């Protein structure tokens, strides 16, 4: 099912359960929202499966970000595209720093320089380090929260998708696919 929990998703799930159409669901990131669990109840949709962008397993960048985010926002346990939004913002700031201005073409041309190898690894939160390296003319390679931010020949960045299953504890990530 492709829907947002806060929009039509909860209504569709509720009606499906009430009418006996389905009791297990397969959904996308827009439905993987704690609002769904609160409104429908974990017990009613336990075992349902959802996909959502995630960080690669065993990622130092992902671990650092998760700890910093949890410390700053302890009550926010679900959030859509937080990791990807952070990476996009950090990459944009790095490209502006590398370009030396906010000209769109210069930023575009600098993106691969700050994102792709070769270069010294820069992790989330290492703005001062990145700025110093750029000023020194050193190549950098931003290793993002959501994985390597290496642009291919088409300008695409490969991402990681998590498989989440509803358990007694809520959404549990049980697999990661690139």
N, C-alpha and C positions, 0 to 999 in steps of 0.2 A: 504494500500500500504506500502510495506516495501522497503525503499530506502533512500539514503542520498540525501539531497537537493543539495549539491554541486557536486554530481556525476550524477546519472541518474534521480533523483527525479524531478528536475525542468523540464527536457526534457519530462518526462512522463506526468506530470501535464499539461505542455503547449500543448502537442500534444492532450491530452484528451480534453482540452478546445477548441482548434482550430477545432477539428473534431466533436465536440458535443457529445463525448462519456460520459463524466461526468462533472458536475460542482461542486460537493461536493465530498470530499475525507475523508477517514479514514486512518490515518497513524501512524507510530511509531516515536520514539524519533529522529531518523536520519533525518526525514523530518520536524520536528518541529524546524525550523531554520529561523531566520530573513531573511536570504538570499532568501528563498522561497517567503516571503512576498514582498521583494524588487523587485525580478525578475518577479513575476506573478501579484502582486498587491492584496491588501487585498480585494477589492471589487469583484474580480474575483473568490475568493475561500472562501468568508465569510460563516461561518456556518460549515466549515470543522472541523473535530475532530481528535485530536492527543493524543497519550499517551506518557508519559515520566516519568522517576523516579523523585521524588520530596521529600520534607520534610513533616512530619506529620503536620496536621493543629494545630495551637496554640502551636507550639514547641518553647520553650525558646531558645534552641540550634539553631534552624533554623532561628529564628528572629535575634539573635546575629550575626550569620554568614552572613545573608543577608545584615545587616547594615554595617558590617566590609568590606564585599566584594564590596558593592556599593560605599563605601567611597574610597576604593583603586582603583577600576575599574569602574568609573562612566559611561563610554561609552559602557561597555559590558553588554548588556541586555539579551543575550542568550549565553548559554554555555552548552556543553554536559557533564553530569556527574561530574560537579564541586563539588557538595556536596558529592557525593560518593567517588570521588578521594581524597578530603580533609580527609574524615573519614578513608579511607584506609591508607593514609600516616600517619595520627595522630596515628591510632592503631598500625601501624608498629613501629613508634617511641616509643610508650608506651611499646610495647612488648620487644623491644631492651633494653629499660631502665630497665624493670622488669627482663629480662634475664641476664643483666649485660654484654652481649657480642653480637656478630653478628652471632653466630652459628645458622644455619637454624633450627635445631631441637629444640634448646632452645627458639628461637623466636616463633616457632609453639606452643610449650608447654606453653608459657607465654600469648598467645593471649586471651584465655578464661579468664585468671586471671585479665586482664585489661579491658575486655569488658563486662563480664557477672556479674550479681549480685551474691552474696552480695558485697557491697562495697560503699565507699563514691562516690557520683556522681562527675564526672569530665566532664565539658562541653568544646566545641571547644574553643581554645585559652587559656585554663587553663593549659598550659604546666608547668609553675613554680609550681603550686599547685600539679599537678600530680606527678612531679618529687620528691617533698618534701614528699608526702604521700608514694610513692614507697620506698624511702630511709628509711622512718620510719617503713616500714613493714606493712603499712595499706592497706587493700584491696581497690581497686578502681573499679568503674563501669562507663566506658565511655559512655556518652549519646551523640550520634553523631548528626551531622547536618541532616542527612537523616533518623534519628530515632534511636531507641535503636540498639546497635550493639551486640546483644546477639546471640552467636553461638548456634545452636541446636546440637543434637547428631550426625548429619551428617556433621557438620561444615558449615552449611548455616546460613545466616542472613536474616530475613524477611525484605522486603523493602516496600516502599510506591510508588504507581504509581498514577500520576496525570492525570486527563482528562482535556484536553485543547481544547477550541473552538476558532476559529478565529472570532473576533469581530472587530468593527471599530478601536479599540485600539491595535489590534494584538492578540497574544495568551493570552487567559484568562483562568485561572485554575477554573474549575467549579465543580470539585469533586476529592476526594482522596480515593484510595482503598489500603488496606493492603493485 
